[in-house]
Amino acid sequence: MRTDHIVSISSKITLTVIGLLGVTIALVSCAPRVNFNVSIPTEPTAGCEHIPLDEVLPGHTTKEKSYRIEQQRNDKLLIPGQKVPDFALVNLEGEEVSLFEVLEESNTVLVDFWASWCGPCVANFPKLKELRTTYGEEGFEVVTISVDTSHEDWSTGSVEHEIPWINLGELESWDGKVATLYGVHFIPKSYLIDSDGCIIQKDLPVELLEKVIVSKFNDAIADESSPETDRSKPK
C-alpha cells in the first residue's frame, strides 16, 4: 500500500476521533448543572452517636430533576447520625399518630414509605412482619406511610397485604409535607431510627435490614444476660 495513502487514512481517523471528542465535550458542557446549595452534615447531631455501618451499601439514586430538588436536598441532609423531624398523620381509622409518641414506647422504629402500586414495597412486607413478630416485644416497631393518592387505594392495599403495624397515610404522592421532609423521591424509602429519633441507617435492602435488626437485638439480649449483669442481680 502506498505511504501517502496510509497517511491519508491515518489523518481521517485522527480527525474523526477529534470530532467525536469535540461533540462529547460540547454535550457535557451543555448538561444542566444543579446546585443544591446545601451543607451536608458530617458530624452526628448532639445526642445521636450512631455512625454508618461497615459494608452497608448506600441507598438508591435518581437523576437530578428540577421538581425533585427539595426532596433530594432533604434526602442528603438526613444521614445516619442526624435526627429525623417529627410528624403526625392519621391511620385508616382517622386517628392521628405522632412519630415521637411512637418512639416513647419503642426503642427502634422503621419508618417506611410505600404505595399500593409499588411491587418492591409490598415484597418487603413478609420479612417486616417476621422481624416485628420476633422483636416486637423487645421494642421494634414499624411505621409505614402510604403515598397513594386515594384513600381507597391505601385501604385496599392495606387489607390485601394484612398490614399489622402502625399504618399511616399522607395520600399526596411525592408532594406531601412529610414525604418532602423525609426526602422521598423514590420508594420504598425507609429510615431505621432509635428512641431519640436518631437515624441508625437508611434505605437498607430488606436482607441488610434483617442483619442490622438481628445484630442489634441479639447484642442487647446478650448484654442483659452477661455475667456482669447476673452478678448485679440479688440472689
Secondary structure, 3 states (H helix, E strand, C coil): CCHHHHHHHHHHHHHHHHHHHHHHHHHHHHCCCCCCCCCCCCCCCCCCCCCCCCCCCCCCCCCCCHHHHHHHHHHHHCCCCCECCCCEEEECCCCEEEHHHHHHHCCEEEEEEECCCCHHHHHCHHHHHHHHHHHHHHCEEEEEEECCCCHHHHHHHHHHCCCCCEEEECCCHHHCHHHHHCCCCCCCEEEEEECCCEEEEECCCHHHHHHHHHHHHHHHHHHHCCHHHHHHCCC
